[in-house]
């Protein structure tokens, strides 16, 4: 659901999507937060 909103907002770019997911995962592991908490904070 969130992913679809992102893709409809930005041009469809699989590489960007992969980078975003990778960064989100790294950020999550560093801050020790779940992806749900992260997406809530980022407003996604």
MOPAC internal coordinates of N, CA, C and O (Angstrom, degrees):
PM7 1SCF
backbone

  N    0.0000 0     0.00 0     0.00 0    0    0    0
  C    1.4662 1     0.00 0     0.00 0    1    0    0
  C    1.5318 1   110.43 1     0.00 0    2    1    0
  O    1.2310 1   121.19 1   128.88 1    3    2    1
  N    1.3441 1   115.33 1   -51.12 1    3    2    1
  C    1.4607 1   119.16 1   178.74 1    5    3    2
  C    1.5211 1   110.35 1   -65.58 1    6    5    3
  O    1.2310 1   121.16 1   139.58 1    7    6    5
  N    1.3254 1   115.39 1   -40.42 1    7    6    5
  C    1.4632 1   120.50 1  -177.63 1    9    7    6
  C    1.5213 1   110.79 1   -61.24 1   10    9    7
  O    1.2310 1   120.67 1   139.15 1   11   10    9
  N    1.3276 1   116.33 1   -40.85 1   11   10    9
  C    1.4602 1   120.26 1  -179.75 1   13   11   10
  C    1.5234 1   110.88 1   -63.21 1   14   13   11
  O    1.2310 1   120.72 1   142.59 1   15   14   13
  N    1.3206 1   116.23 1   -37.41 1   15   14   13
  C    1.4578 1   120.14 1  -179.98 1   17   15   14
  C    1.5276 1   110.06 1   -66.33 1   18   17   15
  O    1.2310 1   120.70 1   139.83 1   19   18   17
  N    1.3106 1   116.26 1   -40.17 1   19   18   17
  C    1.4682 1   120.34 1   178.48 1   21   19   18
  C    1.5197 1   109.66 1   -63.15 1   22   21   19
  O    1.2310 1   120.47 1   133.85 1   23   22   21
  N    1.3201 1   116.70 1   -46.15 1   23   22   21
  C    1.4600 1   120.57 1  -176.09 1   25   23   22
  C    1.5207 1   111.82 1   -68.88 1   26   25   23
  O    1.2310 1   120.06 1   151.51 1   27   26   25
  N    1.3181 1   117.49 1   -28.49 1   27   26   25
  C    1.4651 1   119.22 1   178.17 1   29   27   26
  C    1.5308 1   110.79 1   -79.36 1   30   29   27
  O    1.2310 1   120.74 1   157.70 1   31   30   29
  N    1.3330 1   116.19 1   -22.30 1   31   30   29
  C    1.4588 1   120.75 1   178.63 1   33   31   30
  C    1.5195 1   110.89 1   -82.10 1   34   33   31
  O    1.2310 1   120.74 1   137.59 1   35   34   33
  N    1.3241 1   116.19 1   -42.41 1   35   34   33
  C    1.4606 1   121.59 1  -178.82 1   37   35   34
  C    1.5228 1   110.11 1  -104.80 1   38   37   35
  O    1.2310 1   120.13 1   -20.90 1   39   38   37
  N    1.3265 1   117.35 1   159.10 1   39   38   37
  C    1.4672 1   120.10 1   173.69 1   41   39   38
  C    1.5194 1   109.63 1   -59.51 1   42   41   39
  O    1.2310 1   120.48 1   -35.70 1   43   42   41
  N    1.3096 1   116.69 1   144.30 1   43   42   41
  C    1.4629 1   120.18 1  -179.13 1   45   43   42
  C    1.5275 1   108.87 1   -68.02 1   46   45   43
  O    1.2310 1   121.37 1   -63.70 1   47   46   45
  N    1.3067 1   114.99 1   116.30 1   47   46   45
  C    1.4581 1   120.74 1  -178.02 1   49   47   46
  C    1.5291 1   108.72 1  -143.22 1   50   49   47
  O    1.2310 1   120.27 1   -80.72 1   51   50   49
  N    1.3308 1   117.09 1    99.28 1   51   50   49
  C    1.4734 1   121.17 1  -176.85 1   53   51   50
  C    1.5276 1   112.57 1   -56.36 1   54   53   51
  O    1.2310 1   120.85 1   142.89 1   55   54   53
  N    1.3304 1   115.97 1   -37.11 1   55   54   53
  C    1.4618 1   119.38 1  -179.12 1   57   55   54
  C    1.5280 1   110.08 1   -65.20 1   58   57   55
  O    1.2310 1   120.70 1   136.86 1   59   58   57
  N    1.3291 1   116.26 1   -43.14 1   59   58   57
  C    1.4623 1   120.89 1   177.66 1   61   59   58
  C    1.5227 1   109.96 1   -60.84 1   62   61   59
  O    1.2310 1   120.84 1   137.28 1   63   62   61
  N    1.3271 1   115.99 1   -42.72 1   63   62   61
  C    1.4573 1   121.54 1  -178.51 1   65   63   62
  C    1.5293 1   110.51 1   -62.28 1   66   65   63
  O    1.2310 1   120.84 1   137.42 1   67   66   65
  N    1.3292 1   116.00 1   -42.58 1   67   66   65
  C    1.4633 1   120.16 1   179.21 1   69   67   66
  C    1.5197 1   110.61 1   -64.89 1   70   69   67
  O    1.2310 1   120.87 1   136.14 1   71   70   69
  N    1.3234 1   115.93 1   -43.86 1   71   70   69
  C    1.4654 1   120.74 1   178.76 1   73   71   70
  C    1.5243 1   110.34 1   -60.68 1   74   73   71
  O    1.2310 1   120.89 1   136.23 1   75   74   73
  N    1.3191 1   115.90 1   -43.77 1   75   74   73
  C    1.4610 1   121.27 1  -179.18 1   77   75   74
  C    1.5224 1   110.83 1   -61.24 1   78   77   75
  O    1.2310 1   120.97 1   133.10 1   79   78   77
  N    1.3356 1   115.76 1   -46.90 1   79   78   77
  C    1.4633 1   120.27 1  -179.48 1   81   79   78
  C    1.5261 1   110.77 1   -63.57 1   82   81   79
  O    1.2310 1   120.80 1   138.07 1   83   82   81
  N    1.3384 1   116.07 1   -41.93 1   83   82   81
  C    1.4618 1   120.97 1  -179.88 1   85   83   82
  C    1.5237 1   110.05 1   -62.28 1   86   85   83
  O    1.2310 1   120.66 1   133.68 1   87   86   85
  N    1.3227 1   116.35 1   -46.32 1   87   86   85
  C    1.4618 1   121.21 1   179.43 1   89   87   86
  C    1.5239 1   110.95 1   -63.66 1   90   89   87
  O    1.2310 1   120.87 1   139.88 1   91   90   89
  N    1.3206 1   115.94 1   -40.12 1   91   90   89
  C    1.4579 1   120.25 1  -179.78 1   93   91   90
  C    1.5238 1   110.68 1   -64.35 1   94   93   91
  O    1.2310 1   120.88 1   139.58 1   95   94   93
  N    1.3241 1   115.91 1   -40.42 1   95   94   93
  C    1.4675 1   120.56 1   178.99 1   97   95   94
  C    1.5235 1   110.41 1   -66.38 1   98   97   95
  O    1.2310 1   120.73 1   135.85 1   99   98   97
  N    1.3364 1   116.21 1   -44.15 1   99   98   97
  C    1.4648 1   120.35 1   178.79 1  101   99   98
  C    1.5203 1   110.66 1   -63.06 1  102  101   99
  O    1.2310 1   120.89 1   136.17 1  103  102  101
  N    1.3164 1   115.89 1   -43.83 1  103  102  101
  C    1.4572 1   121.00 1   178.87 1  105  103  102
  C    1.5291 1   109.89 1   -61.47 1  106  105  103
  O    1.2310 1   121.03 1   136.98 1  107  106  105
  N    1.3211 1   115.63 1   -43.02 1  107  106  105
  C    1.4593 1   120.68 1  -179.97 1  109  107  106
  C    1.5154 1   112.36 1   -62.61 1  110  109  107
  O    1.2310 1   120.48 1   139.29 1  111  110  109
  N    1.3311 1   116.68 1   -40.71 1  111  110  109
  C    1.4615 1   119.75 1  -179.10 1  113  111  110
  C    1.5259 1   110.90 1   -71.51 1  114  113  111
  O    1.2310 1   120.55 1   147.18 1  115  114  113
  N    1.3296 1   116.54 1   -32.82 1  115  114  113
  C    1.4652 1   120.38 1   179.16 1  117  115  114
  C    1.5273 1   110.62 1   -70.52 1  118  117  115
  O    1.2310 1   120.84 1   134.74 1  119  118  117
  N    1.3122 1   116.01 1   -45.26 1  119  118  117
  C    1.4590 1   120.20 1  -176.48 1  121  119  118
  C    1.5194 1   111.66 1   -88.11 1  122  121  119
  O    1.2310 1   121.09 1   172.76 1  123  122  121
  N    1.3573 1   115.52 1    -7.24 1  123  122  121
  C    1.4610 1   121.61 1   177.79 1  125  123  122
  C    1.5256 1   111.38 1    61.18 1  126  125  123
  O    1.2310 1   120.93 1  -138.29 1  127  126  125
  N    1.3197 1   115.82 1    41.71 1  127  126  125
  C    1.4597 1   121.05 1   178.12 1  129  127  126
  C    1.5185 1   109.66 1  -118.86 1  130  129  127
  O    1.2310 1   120.81 1   -24.54 1  131  130  129
  N    1.2937 1   116.05 1   155.46 1  131  130  129
  C    1.4610 1   119.43 1   177.55 1  133  131  130
  C    1.5241 1   109.98 1   -77.51 1  134  133  131
  O    1.2310 1   120.66 1   -19.39 1  135  134  133
  N    1.3204 1   116.34 1   160.61 1  135  134  133
  C    1.4636 1   120.83 1  -179.76 1  137  135  134
  C    1.5246 1   110.62 1   -63.61 1  138  137  135
  O    1.2310 1   120.52 1   150.53 1  139  138  137
  N    1.3249 1   116.62 1   -29.47 1  139  138  137
  C    1.4618 1   120.33 1   178.37 1  141  139  138
  C    1.5279 1   110.32 1   -65.43 1  142  141  139
  O    1.2310 1   120.74 1   136.50 1  143  142  141
  N    1.3268 1   116.19 1   -43.50 1  143  142  141
  C    1.4616 1   120.31 1   178.41 1  145  143  142
  C    1.5203 1   110.91 1   -65.37 1  146  145  143
  O    1.2310 1   120.95 1   138.91 1  147  146  145
  N    1.3369 1   115.80 1   -41.09 1  147  146  145
  C    1.4592 1   120.27 1  -179.95 1  149  147  146
  C    1.5177 1   111.18 1   -62.62 1  150  149  147
  O    1.2310 1   120.68 1   131.18 1  151  150  149
  N    1.3273 1   116.30 1   -48.82 1  151  150  149
  C    1.4628 1   119.81 1  -178.17 1  153  151  150
  C    1.5217 1   110.75 1   -62.55 1  154  153  151
  O    1.2310 1   120.72 1   147.21 1  155  154  153
  N    1.3384 1   116.23 1   -32.79 1  155  154  153
  C    1.4610 1   119.89 1   178.15 1  157  155  154
  C    1.5339 1   109.92 1   -66.85 1  158  157  155
  O    1.2310 1   120.67 1   137.32 1  159  158  157
  N    1.3304 1   116.32 1   -42.68 1  159  158  157
  C    1.4642 1   120.61 1  -179.70 1  161  159  158
  C    1.5221 1   111.85 1   -68.83 1  162  161  159
  O    1.2310 1   121.08 1   143.70 1  163  162  161
  N    1.3378 1   115.54 1   -36.30 1  163  162  161
  C    1.4633 1   119.88 1  -179.39 1  165  163  162
  C    1.5196 1   111.67 1   -78.93 1  166  165  163
  O    1.2310 1   120.66 1   167.44 1  167  166  165
  N    1.3255 1   116.34 1   -12.56 1  167  166  165
  C    1.4572 1   120.51 1   179.20 1  169  167  166
  C    1.5147 1   113.14 1    76.11 1  170  169  167
  O    1.2310 1   120.84 1  -151.85 1  171  170  169
  N    1.3348 1   116.00 1    28.15 1  171  170  169
  C    1.4655 1   119.45 1   179.92 1  173  171  170
  C    1.5209 1   109.40 1   -90.56 1  174  173  171
  O    1.2310 1   120.10 1   180.00 1  175  174  173

